[in-house]
Amino acid sequence: MKFDTIIRSFLIAILVSFIALIIEGAYYGLHLGNTYALTAGFVNNYSDLTSPVNIIFLAIIFVLTFVIALSKISKKEGP
């Protein structure tokens, strides 16, 4: 696996995670401490954009996007 493949996959994962954060912020508002975020329906104590559960969800989105992009780019480049 080439180093540039890993870098491209990493950049794609960062872009998708950033887009998810922007969509979430645009939908719920970027005010810290508000009661609206991705996790508001599940966790009442931590329901703003900086809550630990929300950051975990964004990390899961990042990791899954990285793995998917890495596998797709690796298949496309071939042996």
C-alpha positions in Angstrom: 0.0 0.0 0.0 1.4 3.3 -1.0 1.8 6.3 1.3 -0.1 8.6 -1.1 -3.1 6.2 -0.9 -3.2 6.5 2.8 -2.9 10.3 2.6 -5.7 10.5 0.1 -7.9 8.3 2.2 -7.2 10.3 5.3 -8.0 13.6 3.5 -11.3 12.1 2.2 -12.2 11.0 5.7 -11.4 14.4 7.1 -13.6 16.0 4.4 -16.6 13.8 5.0 -16.3 14.3 8.8 -16.1 18.0 8.3 -19.1 18.0 6.1 -21.0 16.0 8.7 -20.1 18.5 11.4 -21.1 21.4 9.1 -24.5 19.8 8.3 -25.1 19.1 12.0 -24.1 22.7 13.0 -26.2 24.2 10.3 -29.2 22.1 11.3 -29.0 22.6 15.0 -27.0 25.8 15.3 -23.4 26.2 16.4 -24.2 27.6 19.9 -22.3 25.7 22.6 -24.4 24.4 25.5 -27.6 24.2 23.6 -29.9 21.2 23.8 -29.6 20.2 20.2 -27.1 18.0 18.6 -26.7 14.6 16.9 -27.0 12.9 20.3 -29.8 15.0 21.8 -32.3 12.2 21.3 -30.1 9.6 23.1 -28.3 11.5 25.9 -29.8 14.4 27.7 -26.8 15.4 29.9 -24.4 15.7 27.0 -26.4 17.1 24.1 -24.3 19.9 22.6 -21.9 19.8 19.7 -18.9 19.2 22.0 -20.4 16.4 24.0 -18.3 13.2 24.3 -20.9 11.1 22.7 -21.2 13.5 19.8 -17.5 13.4 19.3 -17.5 9.6 19.4 -20.1 9.6 16.6 -18.0 11.9 14.5 -15.0 9.7 15.2 -16.9 6.7 14.0 -17.9 8.5 10.9 -14.2 9.4 10.3 -12.9 5.9 10.9 -15.5 4.2 8.7 -15.0 6.7 5.9 -11.2 6.2 6.1 -11.5 2.4 5.9 -14.0 2.6 3.0 -11.9 5.2 1.0 -8.7 3.2 1.7 -10.3 0.0 0.4 -11.8 1.7 -2.7 -8.7 3.5 -3.7 -6.6 0.4 -3.1 -8.8 -1.7 -5.4 -8.8 1.0 -8.0 -5.0 1.2 -8.1 -4.6 -2.6 -8.3 -1.4 -4.6 -7.6 
